[in-house]
Every structure is written in structure tokens, then in C-alpha cells.
Amino acid sequence: MMPQSKALIRIGTRGSRLALWQAERVASRLRAHHPELDIAIVPIESHGDRHDTQAVADLETVGIFTREIEQALLENRVDVAVHSLKDMPTLAPPGLEIVALLPRDDPRDVLIASALAGRPLSGGVEALQALPRGARIATSSLRRRAELLRHRPDLQVIELRGNVPTRLAKVERGEVDGVVLSYAGLLRLGLEPPGRVALDPEVMLPAPAQGTIAIQVRSADAATRTRVTPLDDRATRVCTTAERYVLAELEGGCRVPLGALARLDNDRVTLRARIATVDGTRVLDDTVTGPANDIAMLAKTLAATLRAQGALEILATLRVR
């Protein structure tokens, strides 16, 4: 009798070193639950990767890092899509859904600057204050730009895209004085560049769902759903869903300087959000607390408070940039 072939799960992902690492983490979790599976990782170039010299804010496309991978999933060219949750639009394409979120890694941002090397600094404002006057700090994020200028209006915030090693190389060669990245990205790649300081949320509130790996499947694919669902982490889902609800309420995305961070304690959620003008001169910040089973209402309350403080005016200025 011929041996029976194993079931194959094809994982779609972006092709960067970090994205492939994330896909491999999902693959290893699937193998641990289902050793009988064969798993193949399928790299797919995203719209954002094809236009990596343009500013994210100028691409004018929803889902610039997810659209092509989702299309491959819809067309049955892959069985699972792995994304950074912070890159995903709050509305999923019909026929697709996020069925599992891996336990969240450190959600903070990290500043890497040559002037900070060898200095024992905390992640508070002192790290930013230690930068030279007029230092050139690179980021592709309007949120990070706003937070940097909020604390240090003298900084030259420079647009920079590319993968994590590429950005770090710019600092190493002295092309920029520093960069701000997702701390989770450094941790996942095992990188320890000199002059790195993880920034406290008081200084720089992370992007909604930052540090979270999402697993997406076709809604009609019951077999794959059954295999993937056990990988879901409840605390991560509660907190990141609350953060993304705020994003949706304020019609936000990659082009909005909005930070949000939730914490779960004994079925109580503390949810904080901050929105700012791109130059950091006007900042709205508020926090709400409530039951974990009512995070949608928490997000609505928080968003309503921010709107009452002038969030819509800030969003309007972004639309005419």
C-alpha cells in the first residue's frame, strides 16, 4: 500500500527577512499542534514593497502591505496569510478573517541613535533629550514623526523606508543620526545595535496592534480554520481588538498619527489613545477603563472624547496634505 501523503498548508507572507521570520514562527506553532502537516512558505511582493522609495503617506492605497497576500489567499494560491497586525486595514476583504493572533511581543518603539551608544539611558524623555540639536532622525511613520517633534521640535525628521537591516545600516554609515523602529522587529531578528533605547508609551505611544502577528484564512476553509484557531492568544486579541476599534472609529490607518495601547488586568481593560498633528504642536490624549467584554463601547467612548477635543480637525488637515 502506498503511504498517504501529508496535508499541505501554504503560508503567504511578504518576502522581507522579518516577514519570513514571522511566517516561520507561525509554521513552527502549526507543526507543534499538527506534526502531520507539510508546511510551505510562499513569499509574495506587496504594493508597499514594490514602491519602497515612496513615503507611506503618499501611496494612497489601503492595505499597502497586505493586499497582494490577501488576493493570493482569496485565489487559493495560499491557505494562510501571515501579517503584522498593525499593517492590516480594520475592515477585512469579504471572505477572509483573522482567526488567530500569536502572543504579542513588546509593542514599544525603539530609538537607535549613534549619539546614545554607551549611555545608560531610560526609555523616557531623557533618551530624546540626549540627541544632538538638529539631529536627523529617520522614520516612515507620521505617528513617530509627530511624537518626536512633540518632544524635540528642533529635530530633522527624515522620511526613510526599507527593511530593518537597511535602516540600521543608514545609522551605522552616518547617513542619518538615528532611526525609530518597532522594538518587536529588533527582538525577532535578534539584532542588538548600539545606541538603542526602547521608548516608554508616555514618550511614544505605539501604533494600534504593534508587535502582533496575525493569521488570516478564508472564511469558507473550515479545515484550515480548525488547525489555526488553537494558536489564538486571548489577551492579545482583547487588547489589539480594542486598539483597532479606536483606529476604526477615527477612520485611521498608516497615514494617521494615532497611537493606541490597551492593557488587560483581571478582565478589565485600560485603553489609551493619542492623536497629534504631524508637527507635534497639538496633542490629544485620553484613557478609559472598562470590562473586557465591552471593548467596542470603550473604544467608542474614547474616540468620542478625542473627537470632542478636536480629533476631526487634525484628521482634516491630514486629508489635504
Backbone as numpy.savetxt, mean C-alpha at the origin, in Angstrom:
# Nx Ny Nz CAx CAy CAz Cx Cy Cz
-1.44 -48.49 -13.66 -2.29 -47.28 -13.66 -1.41 -46.03 -13.66
-1.76 -45.08 -14.53 -1.00 -43.83 -14.61 -1.23 -43.00 -13.35
-0.15 -42.38 -12.79 -0.36 -41.52 -11.61 -1.22 -40.31 -11.98
-2.10 -39.91 -11.05 -2.99 -38.78 -11.30 -2.22 -37.48 -11.20
-2.42 -36.58 -12.16 -1.69 -35.30 -12.15 -2.23 -34.42 -11.03
-1.34 -33.56 -10.50 -1.73 -32.64 -9.45 -2.54 -31.48 -10.02
-3.41 -30.90 -9.19 -4.12 -29.68 -9.58 -3.12 -28.53 -9.64
-3.29 -27.67 -10.64 -2.37 -26.55 -10.84 -3.06 -25.25 -10.48
-2.38 -24.44 -9.66 -2.83 -23.09 -9.35 -1.84 -22.11 -9.96
-2.31 -21.23 -10.84 -1.46 -20.23 -11.49 -1.66 -18.88 -10.77
-0.57 -18.33 -10.24 -0.62 -17.07 -9.49 -0.14 -15.93 -10.37
-1.01 -14.95 -10.63 -0.65 -13.78 -11.41 -0.12 -12.67 -10.52
0.94 -12.01 -10.95 1.58 -10.98 -10.14 2.35 -10.02 -11.04
2.65 -8.84 -10.54 3.62 -7.97 -11.21 4.99 -8.66 -11.17
5.89 -8.17 -12.02 7.16 -8.86 -12.16 8.32 -8.29 -11.38
8.09 -7.28 -10.53 9.20 -6.71 -9.75 9.68 -7.72 -8.71
10.87 -7.49 -8.21 11.43 -8.38 -7.19 10.51 -8.47 -5.97
9.97 -7.32 -5.56 9.08 -7.31 -4.40 7.78 -8.04 -4.68
7.18 -7.79 -5.85 5.92 -8.45 -6.19 6.11 -9.96 -6.29
7.22 -10.41 -6.85 7.49 -11.85 -6.95 7.69 -12.46 -5.56
8.32 -11.69 -4.67 8.47 -12.17 -3.29 7.09 -12.36 -2.65
6.20 -11.39 -2.87 4.85 -11.49 -2.30 4.11 -12.69 -2.86
4.24 -12.92 -4.17 3.58 -14.06 -4.79 4.13 -15.37 -4.23
5.43 -15.40 -4.00 6.03 -16.62 -3.45 5.58 -16.85 -2.01
5.36 -15.77 -1.26 4.83 -15.95 0.11 3.44 -16.58 0.05
2.60 -16.11 -0.87 1.28 -16.72 -1.03 1.41 -18.18 -1.46
2.32 -18.44 -2.39 2.53 -19.82 -2.85 2.94 -20.72 -1.69
3.83 -20.24 -0.83 4.29 -21.07 0.29 3.17 -21.34 1.28
2.28 -20.34 1.49 1.14 -20.56 2.39 0.17 -21.58 1.77
-0.03 -21.48 0.47 -0.92 -22.45 -0.20 -0.34 -23.86 -0.13
0.97 -23.97 -0.33 1.60 -25.31 -0.26 1.47 -25.89 1.14
1.59 -25.03 2.15 1.48 -25.51 3.53 0.09 -26.07 3.80
-0.94 -25.45 3.23 -2.32 -25.93 3.42 -2.69 -27.04 2.46
-2.08 -27.01 1.26 -2.46 -27.96 0.20 -1.21 -28.51 -0.48
-0.49 -29.42 0.18 0.75 -29.95 -0.41 0.52 -30.70 -1.72
-0.71 -31.05 -2.01 -1.02 -31.78 -3.24 -1.03 -30.88 -4.47
-0.96 -29.56 -4.29 -1.07 -28.63 -5.42 0.25 -28.43 -6.14
0.18 -28.23 -7.44 1.27 -27.65 -8.21 0.98 -26.16 -8.32
1.99 -25.31 -8.12 1.78 -23.87 -8.15 2.78 -23.24 -9.11
2.28 -22.39 -10.01 3.12 -21.67 -10.96 2.89 -20.18 -10.78
3.98 -19.41 -10.78 3.89 -17.95 -10.67 4.03 -17.34 -12.06
3.06 -16.49 -12.42 2.99 -15.92 -13.77 3.17 -14.40 -13.68
4.36 -13.87 -14.04 4.56 -12.42 -14.01 3.79 -11.73 -15.14
3.18 -10.59 -14.80 2.38 -9.82 -15.76 2.77 -8.35 -15.61
3.05 -7.69 -16.72 3.43 -6.28 -16.68 2.19 -5.41 -16.51
2.22 -4.51 -15.54 1.08 -3.63 -15.30 1.23 -2.32 -16.07
0.13 -1.59 -16.17 0.13 -0.27 -16.81 1.13 0.65 -16.10
1.14 0.61 -14.78 2.06 1.46 -14.03 3.51 1.11 -14.27
3.81 -0.18 -14.46 5.18 -0.60 -14.73 5.63 -0.19 -16.14
4.69 -0.21 -17.08 5.03 0.18 -18.46 5.30 1.67 -18.58
4.73 2.45 -17.66 4.89 3.91 -17.69 5.59 4.37 -16.42
6.72 3.74 -16.12 7.37 4.00 -14.83 8.18 5.28 -14.79
8.19 6.05 -15.89 8.85 7.36 -15.85 7.85 8.49 -15.59
6.56 8.17 -15.64 5.53 9.18 -15.39 5.14 9.20 -13.92
4.75 10.38 -13.44 4.25 10.48 -12.07 2.95 9.69 -11.94
2.80 9.01 -10.82 1.56 8.26 -10.57 0.35 9.17 -10.68
0.47 10.38 -10.17 -0.67 11.31 -10.18 -1.08 11.73 -11.59
-0.20 11.51 -12.58 -0.49 11.95 -13.95 -0.99 10.83 -14.85
-1.06 9.60 -14.34 -1.40 8.48 -15.21 -2.89 8.40 -15.54
-3.73 9.00 -14.69 -5.16 9.11 -14.99 -5.81 7.76 -15.28
-5.41 6.75 -14.55 -5.96 5.41 -14.75 -6.23 4.78 -13.39
-7.43 4.19 -13.24 -7.75 3.48 -12.01 -7.08 2.11 -12.06
-6.46 1.73 -10.96 -5.85 0.41 -10.89 -4.62 0.27 -11.77
-3.73 1.26 -11.72 -2.58 1.25 -12.63 -1.64 0.06 -12.38
-1.65 -0.48 -11.15 -0.79 -1.62 -10.85 -1.55 -2.95 -10.78
-2.86 -2.91 -11.01 -3.67 -4.13 -10.82 -4.47 -4.53 -12.04
-4.76 -3.59 -12.95 -5.73 -3.82 -14.01 -5.37 -5.01 -14.90
-4.13 -5.08 -15.37 -3.73 -6.15 -16.28 -3.76 -7.52 -15.60
-3.41 -7.56 -14.34 -3.43 -8.82 -13.60 -4.88 -9.28 -13.41
-5.77 -8.34 -13.10 -7.19 -8.67 -12.95 -7.78 -9.14 -14.28
-7.33 -8.54 -15.37 -7.83 -8.97 -16.68 -7.40 -10.41 -16.97
-6.17 -10.75 -16.62 -5.69 -12.12 -16.80 -6.52 -13.10 -15.96
-6.92 -12.65 -14.78 -7.75 -13.49 -13.91 -9.13 -13.68 -14.53
-9.71 -12.61 -15.01 -11.04 -12.70 -15.65 -11.01 -13.58 -16.89
-9.90 -13.57 -17.61 -9.78 -14.36 -18.84 -9.27 -15.77 -18.59
-9.17 -16.15 -17.32 -8.78 -17.51 -16.94 -7.34 -17.85 -17.37
-6.49 -16.83 -17.48 -5.08 -17.08 -17.76 -4.30 -17.33 -16.48
-4.87 -16.89 -15.35 -4.34 -17.22 -14.02 -5.53 -17.57 -13.14
-5.27 -18.23 -12.02 -6.33 -18.66 -11.11 -6.43 -17.78 -9.87
-5.32 -17.12 -9.54 -5.22 -16.28 -8.35 -4.44 -15.04 -8.73
-4.83 -13.89 -8.23 -4.05 -12.66 -8.41 -3.55 -12.21 -7.05
-2.28 -11.84 -6.99 -1.69 -11.35 -5.75 -1.32 -9.88 -5.94
-1.80 -9.04 -5.03 -1.59 -7.59 -5.12 -1.12 -7.05 -3.77
-0.49 -5.88 -3.80 -0.40 -5.05 -2.61 -1.77 -4.39 -2.45
-2.41 -4.61 -1.31 -3.78 -4.13 -1.15 -3.88 -2.62 -1.32
-2.85 -1.88 -0.93 -2.92 -0.42 -1.04 -2.99 0.04 -2.49
-2.59 -0.82 -3.44 -2.65 -0.45 -4.86 -4.01 -0.74 -5.49
-4.90 -1.40 -4.77 -6.16 -1.84 -5.36 -7.25 -0.78 -5.23
-7.99 -0.52 -6.32 -9.16 0.36 -6.20 -10.14 -0.20 -5.18
-10.93 0.67 -4.57 -11.87 0.21 -3.55 -13.05 -0.55 -4.16
-13.30 -0.36 -5.46 -14.34 -1.12 -6.15 -13.69 -2.16 -7.04
-14.00 -3.44 -6.80 -13.42 -4.53 -7.59 -14.19 -4.69 -8.90
-13.52 -5.16 -9.96 -14.24 -5.46 -11.20 -15.29 -6.54 -10.96
-16.43 -6.47 -11.64 -17.45 -7.52 -11.48 -16.86 -8.90 -11.79
-17.18 -9.84 -10.92 -16.70 -11.20 -11.12 -15.43 -11.54 -10.37
-14.85 -10.55 -9.69 -13.63 -10.79 -8.91 -13.85 -10.35 -7.47
-13.16 -11.01 -6.54 -13.22 -10.58 -5.15 -11.98 -10.99 -4.39
-11.68 -10.21 -3.36 -10.55 -10.50 -2.47 -11.04 -11.49 -1.42
-10.49 -12.69 -1.44 -10.96 -13.72 -0.51 -10.01 -13.96 0.66
-8.79 -13.42 0.58 -7.87 -13.59 1.70 -6.87 -12.44 1.75
-6.56 -12.04 2.98 -5.51 -11.07 3.25 -4.52 -11.73 4.18
-3.24 -11.74 3.82 -2.24 -12.31 4.71 -2.03 -11.38 5.90
-1.52 -11.91 7.02 -1.27 -11.04 8.17 -0.42 -9.84 7.77
-0.84 -8.70 8.22 -0.22 -7.44 7.79 1.20 -7.32 8.31
2.10 -6.85 7.44 3.44 -6.48 7.87 3.41 -5.05 8.39
4.54 -4.57 8.87 4.63 -3.22 9.44 4.08 -2.21 8.43
3.04 -1.46 8.79 2.41 -0.54 7.83 3.13 0.79 7.67
4.15 1.07 8.46 4.74 2.41 8.47 5.54 2.71 7.19
5.78 3.98 6.97 6.71 4.42 5.95 8.11 4.47 6.56
9.12 4.42 5.69 10.50 4.50 6.16 11.24 5.55 5.34
12.00 6.38 6.04 12.86 7.37 5.41 14.27 6.80 5.35
14.88 6.83 4.17 16.28 6.43 4.01 17.03 7.65 3.49
17.98 8.14 4.26 18.70 9.36 3.88 20.17 9.23 4.28
21.04 9.66 3.41 22.48 9.54 3.68 22.88 10.33 4.92
22.21 11.46 5.19 22.56 12.29 6.34 22.21 11.63 7.67
21.37 10.60 7.63 20.93 9.93 8.86 21.79 8.72 9.20
22.67 8.33 8.33 23.49 7.13 8.56 24.33 7.28 9.82
24.27 6.26 10.67 25.06 6.25 11.90 24.49 7.08 13.02
23.29 7.63 12.84 22.68 8.46 13.88 21.52 7.71 14.52
21.55 7.53 15.83 20.47 6.79 16.52 19.23 7.66 16.70
18.41 7.74 15.66 17.23 8.60 15.69 15.97 7.77 15.87
15.00 8.36 16.56 13.70 7.73 16.67 12.91 8.02 15.40
11.71 7.43 15.30 10.89 7.66 14.12 10.01 8.89 14.21
10.31 9.75 15.16 9.51 10.96 15.32 10.00 12.09 14.43
9.57 13.29 14.76 9.91 14.46 13.95 11.42 14.69 13.91
12.15 14.19 14.92 13.60 14.44 14.96 14.31 13.86 13.75
13.78 12.78 13.18 14.39 12.20 11.98 14.30 13.17 10.82
13.14 13.80 10.66 12.99 14.78 9.59 13.78 16.05 9.88
13.83 16.45 11.15 14.57 17.66 11.49 16.07 17.48 11.28
16.55 16.24 11.28 17.98 15.97 11.10 18.42 16.07 9.64
17.48 16.19 8.73 17.84 16.34 7.32 18.42 17.73 7.07
19.39 17.83 6.15 19.95 19.16 5.84 18.88 20.08 5.24
19.05 21.37 5.42 18.11 22.32 4.84 18.10 22.17 3.32
16.88 22.13 2.74 16.76 22.01 1.29 17.08 20.64 0.74
17.13 19.63 1.62 17.47 18.28 1.15 16.50 17.81 0.09
17.01 17.05 -0.88 16.20 16.50 -1.97 15.71 15.12 -1.57
14.41 15.02 -1.28 13.82 13.76 -0.85 12.85 13.29 -1.93
13.00 12.05 -2.35 12.25 11.53 -3.48 11.10 10.62 -3.04
9.97 10.76 -3.72 8.82 9.89 -3.48 7.88 9.99 -4.67
7.10 8.94 -4.91 6.09 8.99 -5.96 4.70 9.26 -5.40
4.61 9.47 -4.08 3.33 9.56 -3.39 2.99 10.99 -3.00
1.79 11.45 -3.37 1.33 12.77 -2.94 1.17 12.82 -1.42
0.73 11.71 -0.82 0.57 11.65 0.63 1.90 11.87 1.33
2.94 11.16 0.88 4.26 11.33 1.49 4.80 12.73 1.26
4.58 13.26 0.06 5.01 14.64 -0.23 4.36 15.61 0.76
3.05 15.49 0.95 2.33 16.40 1.84 2.85 16.29 3.27
3.09 15.07 3.72 3.56 14.87 5.11 4.98 15.41 5.28
5.85 15.22 4.30 7.20 15.76 4.39 7.16 17.28 4.48
6.39 17.91 3.59 6.34 19.37 3.57 5.61 19.94 4.77
4.71 19.16 5.35 4.02 19.60 6.58 5.04 19.87 7.69
6.04 19.01 7.78 7.05 19.14 8.84 8.26 19.98 8.40
8.59 19.88 7.10 9.79 20.57 6.61 9.49 21.24 5.26
8.87 22.42 5.28 8.52 23.08 4.02 9.71 23.46 3.16
10.92 23.43 3.74 12.11 23.78 2.96 12.62 22.63 2.10
12.12 21.43 2.31 12.62 20.28 1.55 12.26 20.40 0.07
13.11 19.86 -0.76 12.81 19.70 -2.19 12.29 18.28 -2.38
11.00 18.14 -2.58 10.42 16.80 -2.75 10.38 16.49 -4.24
11.10 15.45 -4.62 11.32 15.13 -6.03 10.53 13.88 -6.40
9.92 13.90 -7.59 9.19 12.74 -8.10 10.18 11.63 -8.46
9.94 10.44 -7.95 10.79 9.30 -8.28 9.98 8.02 -8.24
10.02 7.28 -9.34 9.37 5.97 -9.39 10.42 4.90 -9.65
9.98 3.66 -9.74 10.90 2.56 -9.93 10.82 1.60 -8.75
11.46 0.44 -8.87 11.39 -0.55 -7.80 12.27 -0.13 -6.62
12.16 -0.88 -5.53 12.85 -0.50 -4.29 14.36 -0.42 -4.48
15.03 -1.43 -5.05 16.49 -1.32 -5.23 16.90 -0.12 -6.09
16.10 0.19 -7.10 16.42 1.34 -7.96 16.38 2.64 -7.16
15.39 2.78 -6.31 15.26 4.01 -5.52 16.40 4.12 -4.50
16.74 3.00 -3.88 17.83 3.02 -2.91 19.15 3.36 -3.58
19.34 2.89 -4.81 20.58 3.17 -5.54 20.74 4.66 -5.80
19.62 5.36 -5.99 19.67 6.81 -6.20 20.26 7.53 -4.98
19.92 7.04 -3.79 20.47 7.62 -2.55 21.94 7.27 -2.44
22.26 6.02 -2.72 23.64 5.56 -2.60 24.57 6.34 -3.52
24.09 6.67 -4.73 24.92 7.40 -5.69 24.90 8.92 -5.46
24.08 9.37 -4.51 24.01 10.79 -4.21 23.16 11.58 -5.19
22.34 10.90 -5.98 21.46 11.61 -6.93 20.32 12.30 -6.20
19.91 11.74 -5.06 18.97 12.39 -4.16 19.52 12.23 -2.75
19.01 13.06 -1.83 19.49 12.97 -0.45 18.77 11.90 0.36
17.58 11.52 -0.12 16.83 10.50 0.59 15.60 10.08 -0.18
14.98 8.99 0.27 13.73 8.52 -0.31 12.82 8.08 0.84
11.52 8.07 0.56 10.55 7.52 1.51 9.85 6.36 0.81
9.81 5.22 1.49 9.24 3.99 0.95 8.34 3.34 1.97
7.65 2.29 1.54 6.93 1.42 2.48 7.95 0.58 3.24
7.86 0.62 4.56 8.79 -0.16 5.39 8.63 -1.66 5.12
7.41 -2.09 4.86 7.17 -3.51 4.59 7.99 -3.99 3.40
8.15 -3.14 2.39 8.92 -3.53 1.22 10.37 -3.83 1.57
10.97 -2.97 2.40 12.35 -3.23 2.85 12.44 -4.52 3.62
11.50 -4.72 4.55 11.53 -5.91 5.39 11.38 -7.17 4.55
10.47 -7.15 3.58 10.24 -8.34 2.75 11.45 -8.71 1.92
12.17 -7.69 1.47 13.35 -7.96 0.63 14.62 -8.14 1.46
14.51 -8.00 2.77 15.69 -8.18 3.62 16.74 -7.10 3.44
16.31 -5.90 3.06 17.25 -4.81 2.81 17.44 -3.97 4.07
18.68 -3.59 4.34 19.00 -2.80 5.53 19.92 -1.63 5.15
19.43 -0.71 4.35 20.28 0.41 3.92 20.64 1.31 5.10
21.83 1.90 5.09 22.19 2.83 6.16 21.31 4.07 6.11
21.11 4.68 7.27 20.33 5.91 7.34 18.84 5.70 7.22
18.36 4.52 7.61 16.92 4.26 7.52 16.26 4.51 8.87
15.09 5.15 8.86 14.31 5.41 10.07 12.84 5.19 9.73
12.21 4.22 10.42 10.77 4.01 10.25 10.04 5.17 10.92
9.07 5.75 10.21 8.41 6.97 10.67 7.13 6.66 11.43
6.99 7.24 12.61 5.79 7.06 13.42 4.57 7.59 12.68
3.40 6.97 12.88 2.18 7.49 12.26 1.87 8.93 12.61
2.33 9.41 13.78 2.13 10.81 14.11 2.83 11.71 13.10
3.95 11.24 12.58 4.73 12.00 11.62 4.23 11.79 10.21
3.97 10.53 9.87 3.51 10.19 8.53 2.52 9.03 8.64
1.25 9.34 8.50 0.21 8.32 8.60 0.24 7.47 7.32
0.31 6.15 7.45 0.46 5.29 6.26 -0.73 5.37 5.32
-0.50 4.92 4.09 -1.60 4.79 3.13 -2.57 3.72 3.62
-3.86 3.85 3.32 -4.81 2.80 3.69 -4.35 1.44 3.18
-4.33 0.46 4.09 -3.99 -0.95 3.78 -2.52 -1.16 3.46
-1.66 -0.19 3.72 -0.23 -0.38 3.44 0.32 -1.55 4.25
1.19 -2.34 3.62 1.81 -3.48 4.29 1.01 -4.76 4.20
-0.01 -4.80 3.32 -0.92 -5.95 3.27 -0.92 -6.60 1.89
-0.80 -7.92 1.87 -0.84 -8.70 0.64 -2.25 -9.26 0.46
-2.85 -8.99 -0.69 -4.22 -9.42 -0.98 -4.23 -10.54 -2.01
-5.17 -11.46 -1.83 -5.33 -12.58 -2.77 -6.72 -12.50 -3.36
-6.78 -12.40 -4.67 -8.03 -12.19 -5.40 -8.31 -13.41 -6.29
-9.58 -13.80 -6.37 -9.98 -14.93 -7.22 -11.26 -14.56 -7.98
-11.61 -15.40 -8.96 -12.89 -15.23 -9.63 -14.01 -15.67 -8.68
-15.06 -14.89 -8.64 -16.18 -15.19 -7.74 -16.78 -16.56 -8.02
-16.78 -16.98 -9.28 -17.41 -18.25 -9.66 -16.50 -19.45 -9.48
-15.24 -19.22 -9.11 -14.28 -20.33 -8.98 -14.31 -20.87 -7.54
-15.29 -21.72 -7.28 -15.50 -22.22 -5.91 -14.32 -23.04 -5.41
-13.68 -23.81 -6.28 -12.58 -24.67 -5.85 -11.39 -23.84 -5.37
-11.04 -22.81 -6.13 -9.91 -21.96 -5.72 -10.26 -21.17 -4.48
-11.47 -20.67 -4.41 -11.91 -19.94 -3.21 -11.74 -20.81 -1.96
-12.16 -22.06 -2.04 -12.06 -22.98 -0.90 -10.61 -23.18 -0.47
-9.71 -23.22 -1.46 -8.29 -23.42 -1.14 -7.65 -22.18 -0.53
-8.10 -21.00 -0.96 -7.44 -19.75 -0.56 -8.00 -19.16 0.73
-9.29 -19.33 0.97 -9.95 -18.68 2.11 -9.27 -18.93 3.46
-8.73 -20.14 3.74 -8.09 -20.35 5.05 -6.87 -19.46 5.30
-6.36 -18.80 4.27 -5.19 -17.93 4.46 -5.57 -16.56 5.02
-6.87 -16.26 5.10 -7.32 -14.94 5.51 -7.07 -14.68 6.99
-6.54 -13.47 7.29 -6.27 -13.06 8.67 -7.32 -12.04 9.10
-8.10 -12.39 10.15 -9.25 -11.56 10.52 -8.85 -10.15 10.95
-7.85 -10.02 11.81 -7.48 -8.69 12.30 -7.04 -7.79 11.14
-6.29 -8.36 10.22 -5.86 -7.59 9.05 -7.06 -7.17 8.22
-8.01 -8.08 8.03 -9.19 -7.76 7.22 -10.01 -6.65 7.89
-10.23 -6.73 9.18 -11.03 -5.71 9.87 -10.38 -4.33 9.73
-9.08 -4.27 10.03 -8.41 -2.96 10.04 -8.27 -2.37 8.64
-7.83 -3.18 7.68 -7.63 -2.63 6.34 -8.95 -2.32 5.65
-9.99 -3.09 5.97 -11.31 -2.79 5.39 -11.81 -1.45 5.92
-11.61 -1.20 7.20 -12.01 0.09 7.77 -11.27 1.24 7.08
-9.97 1.06 6.87 -9.17 2.10 6.22 -9.64 2.34 4.78
-9.93 1.26 4.07 -10.37 1.39 2.68 -11.79 1.96 2.58
-12.60 1.74 3.60 -13.91 2.38 3.64 -13.76 3.90 3.68
-12.81 4.39 4.47 -12.57 5.83 4.52 -12.13 6.34 3.15
-11.23 5.60 2.52 -10.75 5.94 1.18 -11.92 6.05 0.21
-12.82 5.07 0.27 -13.97 5.07 -0.63 -14.91 6.23 -0.32
-15.12 6.51 0.96 -16.01 7.60 1.34 -15.51 8.95 0.85
-14.18 9.09 0.77 -13.59 10.36 0.34 -13.16 10.31 -1.12
-13.61 9.28 -1.83 -13.32 9.15 -3.26 -11.83 9.22 -3.52
-11.07 8.54 -2.67 -9.62 8.62 -2.77 -8.99 7.53 -3.60
-7.68 7.62 -3.76 -6.91 6.64 -4.52 -5.45 7.03 -4.45
-4.67 6.55 -5.43 -3.24 6.86 -5.44 -2.96 8.35 -5.56
-3.90 9.10 -6.09 -3.66 10.51 -6.36 -4.18 11.42 -5.25
-4.51 10.87 -4.09 -5.03 11.66 -2.98 -4.10 11.55 -1.78
-3.68 12.69 -1.19 -2.80 12.65 -0.01 -3.58 12.29 1.25
-4.04 11.05 1.31 -4.84 10.56 2.43 -4.12 9.42 3.12
-3.98 9.52 4.42 -3.47 8.41 5.23 -4.58 7.90 6.13
-4.55 6.61 6.42 -5.54 6.02 7.34 -4.91 4.80 8.00
-5.19 4.64 9.27 -4.64 3.50 10.02 -5.63 3.10 11.10
-5.93 1.80 11.15 -6.85 1.26 12.17 -6.12 0.29 13.07
-6.59 0.20 14.31 -6.04 -0.74 15.28 -7.20 -1.50 15.91
-7.05 -2.81 16.05 -8.10 -3.65 16.64 -7.67 -4.09 18.02
-8.49 -3.80 19.03 -8.23 -4.21 20.41 -9.52 -4.76 21.01
-9.55 -6.07 21.24 -10.71 -6.69 21.89 -12.02 -6.31 21.21
-12.06 -6.47 19.90 -13.25 -6.19 19.10 -13.66 -4.72 19.10
-12.73 -3.85 19.46 -12.94 -2.40 19.30 -11.90 -1.89 18.31
-12.35 -1.06 17.39 -11.47 -0.52 16.36 -11.25 0.96 16.60
-10.00 1.37 16.57 -9.64 2.79 16.57 -9.16 3.12 15.17
-9.83 4.06 14.54 -9.58 4.39 13.13 -9.20 5.86 13.02
-8.05 6.10 12.43 -7.56 7.48 12.27 -7.35 7.77 10.79
-7.63 8.98 10.37 -7.39 9.39 8.99 -6.85 10.81 8.97
-6.04 11.08 7.93 -5.45 12.42 7.77 -5.42 12.74 6.28
-5.88 13.91 5.92 -5.82 14.37 4.54 -5.21 15.75 4.54
-4.41 16.03 3.51 -3.67 17.29 3.49 -3.57 17.83 2.08
-3.35 19.12 1.99 -3.01 19.70 0.69 -1.61 19.21 0.32
-1.32 19.19 -0.98 -0.05 18.63 -1.45 1.15 19.37 -0.89
0.98 20.67 -0.61 2.11 21.44 -0.06 2.20 21.33 1.46
1.29 20.57 2.07 1.35 20.33 3.51 0.92 21.50 4.38
0.38 22.55 3.78 0.04 23.73 4.57 -1.30 23.61 5.28
-2.14 22.70 4.81 -3.43 22.50 5.46 -3.62 21.01 5.71
-3.87 20.64 6.96 -3.96 19.24 7.35 -5.22 19.01 8.17
-6.00 17.99 7.81 -7.18 17.58 8.56 -6.89 16.20 9.14
-7.19 16.02 10.42 -6.80 14.78 11.11 -7.85 14.48 12.17
-8.37 13.26 12.18 -9.35 12.92 13.22 -9.31 11.41 13.47
-9.89 11.00 14.60 -9.89 9.60 15.03 -11.27 9.25 15.58
-11.73 8.03 15.29 -12.98 7.52 15.87 -12.71 6.12 16.42
-13.56 5.72 17.37 -13.45 4.38 17.96 -14.83 3.77 18.04
-14.92 2.47 17.75 -16.21 1.79 17.82 -16.06 0.29 17.64
-17.17 -0.43 17.60 -17.13 -1.89 17.51 -16.63 -2.38 16.15
-15.93 -3.50 16.17 -15.36 -4.07 14.95 -16.43 -4.51 13.96
-17.64 -4.79 14.46 -18.71 -5.22 13.55 -19.46 -4.06 12.92
-18.95 -2.83 13.12 -19.62 -1.67 12.55 -18.60 -0.72 11.92
-17.61 -1.30 11.24 -16.53 -0.46 10.70 -17.01 0.43 9.55
-18.04 -0.01 8.83 -18.55 0.84 7.75 -19.10 2.14 8.31
-19.84 2.06 9.41 -20.38 3.27 10.02 -19.27 4.12 10.64
-18.26 3.47 11.20 -17.12 4.22 11.74 -16.47 5.05 10.65
-16.25 4.41 9.50 -15.61 5.11 8.39 -16.47 6.26 7.89
-17.79 6.04 7.82 -18.70 7.10 7.40 -18.62 8.29 8.35
-18.60 8.00 9.65 -18.53 9.06 10.66 -17.25 9.85 10.52
-16.14 9.13 10.36 -14.84 9.80 10.25 -14.77 10.63 8.98
-15.24 10.07 7.87 -15.22 10.81 6.61 -16.11 12.06 6.68
-17.26 11.92 7.34 -18.16 13.07 7.48 -17.50 14.19 8.28
-16.76 13.82 9.32 -16.05 14.82 10.12 -15.00 15.54 9.28
-14.25 14.77 8.50 -13.22 15.37 7.65 -13.84 16.26 6.57
-14.98 15.82 6.03 -15.65 16.67 5.04 -16.11 17.98 5.67
-16.62 17.90 6.90 -17.07 19.10 7.60 -15.91 20.06 7.85
-14.70 19.52 7.98 -13.52 20.35 8.21 -12.94 20.93 6.92
-13.43 20.43 5.75 -12.96 20.98 4.48 -12.28 20.00 3.55
-12.48 18.69 3.77 -11.81 17.69 2.93 -12.19 17.83 1.46
-13.45 18.17 1.18 -13.89 18.29 -0.21 -13.17 19.43 -0.93
-12.84 20.47 -0.20 -12.09 21.58 -0.80 -10.70 21.12 -1.20
-10.07 20.31 -0.35 -8.75 19.78 -0.67 -8.82 18.87 -1.89
-9.83 18.00 -1.91 -9.98 17.09 -3.05 -10.23 17.87 -4.34
-10.98 18.98 -4.26 -11.27 19.78 -5.44 -10.00 20.39 -6.02
-9.07 20.78 -5.16 -7.81 21.36 -5.66 -6.99 20.30 -6.39
-7.09 19.06 -5.97 -6.34 17.98 -6.62 -6.89 17.69 -8.00
-8.19 17.80 -8.18 -8.81 17.47 -9.47 -8.44 18.47 -10.55
-8.02 19.67 -10.16 -7.68 20.66 -11.19 -6.17 20.81 -11.35
-5.40 19.88 -10.78 -3.94 19.96 -10.92 -3.54 19.71 -12.37
